């Protein structure tokens, strides 16, 4: 956005009063915890301890705040290099980078659901990282449609995992190891659910162990696609 001639606060006690970066970071924190509907100019100003008018010295409107938030979130997404000769490890690393991104700001992932219009700009990482992952899959033998299918499969699994497994576990401060809360079973002691009761008595894998199984399911999917194509991963 071109620079404007608006008067901007300088410093207070030697520290910046406000910057676009500070605004974006606070708004991302809000979106990550409560979703984008929580971001209003009034609520954002209150979180920052400034007036709404002060925010308009740095951003045009709420739409620009949303754009800054998405840009900041994607700027932090930096998957490790991917190599065809170790494609399974590369897929796992890519999935791990998505999990880390989603886990930091789980509710912010729903920007396309929460916002009527998408951000007006796209961060390069959104395109570069997708291209690199698709390139990895085509280099080991998948065609473009199969590579896209694998990516959609992985993305949906990691997104749902972040929202349904990681976010509740992180909010509770520990893995939620129970299949269903004991109180549910106690409240319905007369309910005929013997299979569920046996299952609930078993320890469940940790979130990390569940994620490893998720990644394993994705690599199995990719191997099945390679087999269907009549080949195997190229060295």
N, C-alpha and C positions, 0 to 999 in steps of 0.2 A: 504494500500500500504506500502511495507517495506520502512524503512527509507533509504535515500540515503546519499551519502557522499558529496553532493553539498554544497558549501559555502552559507550560508544564512545571510542576513543582521540582525544585532542584534537590536539595538534601535537607535532612533534619538531623542534627547532631552528627554530621559527617556521614550519614547513611542515606541511601536513596529512599524517598518516600514511597514511590511506586514505579514500576516498570511494566512493560508488556509481558516480560518473562515472569514476573511475580504474579501478575494477573492470571496468566495461562496456567501456572503451576497450582495456584489455589483453586482455579476452576476445574482443573483435572482431578485434583483431590476430591472435590465435591462430586463430580460426575462419577468417579470411580467408586465412591461409597454409596451414593444415592441415585445415580442416573442423571442424565442431562436435564430432566424437568426440574431438578433442584437448583439449577443455575438460572437465577434471575439477576438482573443488575442490582436490585436491592439486597438480595441475599448475599451476592458476591461482595458487595461493598461492605456489608456487615461483617463478613468473615475476614476481610482485609483490614477492618477498622478505619475505613475511609468513607467519604460521602459518595453517593451515586454520581454526583457531578464530577468528582475527581476521576472516576473511571473513564468518563467521556473525554478526558484529556489524552487518553492513550488508545482507546478503541472507538470505532464508529458506533457499534451497536452490539447486541447480544449475538447476532449472527457471526460477527467477527470473533467474538470470544470463543464460540464453538469451533470455528476454523482453527484458532490458535491451539485449542485443547487437543484436537485430533492431530494436528501437526506435531505437537510436543510428544504425544503418546507414540506416534509412529517413528519419530526421530530416535526413540530409545530402543527400537526393535532392530537388533543387529545379530542375526543368526551367524553361527560359525561357518567357515568355508565348507562347501560340499564337494565330495569326491566320488566319482562313479565306482572306483575300485573298493571303496568302503561305504557303499550306498546305504546299507542298513544303519550303520552308525550315523551317517549324515541325515537320514530321515529322522532318527531319534533325536539328534541335536536340533534339527529344525523344529520338531514338535516341542522339544524342551524350551526353545526360544519363544514359541507361541504361548506355551503355558506360563512362562515367566511374565510375558507382557500382559496376558489376560489376568493373571493372578494379582498383579499390582493394582489394576484398575478394573475390576470385574464388571461393574455396572456401566462403565464407560463404553464397553464393547457394544452396547445396544444403541449406539448413536443412530443407526439407520432405522431403528424402531421408534426411538424417542423423538427424533427430529423430523419435521415435515419435509425438509429438503436436505440433501447431503451437503457436506462441506464444499465450499466453492473452489477449493484447490486440493490437490492430491500430493501427499508427500512422496518423494522419489522412492523411499523404502517400500512403500506399498506396491510399487511396480517392480523394482529391482529384485526384491526378495522372492516375489512370486515367479519372476522370470528364471531366477537361479534354481528354484526348486523344480520347476517344470523342465528346465534344461537337464538337471540331474536325472530325472525320470526318463526323458527321451534318450539320454546317453546310455542308459542301461538296457534300453530296448522297447520301451513303451511308445506308442504313438501319441499324438497330442490329445485326442479325446480320452484315452485311457489315463494319461497323466493328469488331465483336468479332473477326471472322476476321482482319482486317488487324492488329489489335493482337496477337493470338496469333502471327501470322506474324512480326511485328517482334520480339516478346519472345523467341521461340525462336531466331531468328537471332542476336540480340545476345547472348543467354546462351551459345549454342554458340561464338560468336566470342570472347567473353571467356575462355572456358575452353580453347579449342583454338588460338587465335591469340595473343591478348594475353598470357595468363598465361605460356606458354612463352617468348614474346619478351621479356617483362619479366624473367623469371627469368634469361634468358641475357644480359640487359643490352643487347640489340639485336634488330632484326628478324631472324627466321630466314628467309633468302631462298631456301634450298635446298628443292626439292620433296621430295627424299629425301637423306639424308647420302651424301656421296661414298663413305664406307667401305662402305655397303650395296652399292653397285654394284661396288666393287672386290672385295668378298668373294664376289660372285657373277658374276665376270667371264665365266664360261662359260654364264650364263643367257641365253636368247634373248629379250631384251626391247628390241628396237631402238627402238620408239616411246617407251618410258619413258626410254631413254637420251637421245634427242633432246630430249624435254620437260625432262629434268633439266638439260640444258645451257643452257636459257634462263633469263634472270633473271626472278624472280617479283616481282609488285608488293609494295610495303611493306604493313605492317599498316594504315596509314592509308588507302592507296589501295584496299586490299581492303574496308575499311569503307565507303568512299564508294560502291563498287560494291554493297555490301549494301544501303545506303540507297536507291540507285537502283532496285534490284530491288523494294524495298518500295513505292516511289512508283509504279513500273510496275504492280505488283499493284493498288494503289488505283485507278489510272487505268483498268485493265481492269474493275474492279468498277463504276466509274462508267459506262463504256461499256455494260456488260451491263445496267445499270439504265436505259439509254436517255437518259443525260444527260451533263453535263460539270460540272466544279466551278463552283459558284455564286460570283460575285464577292463 
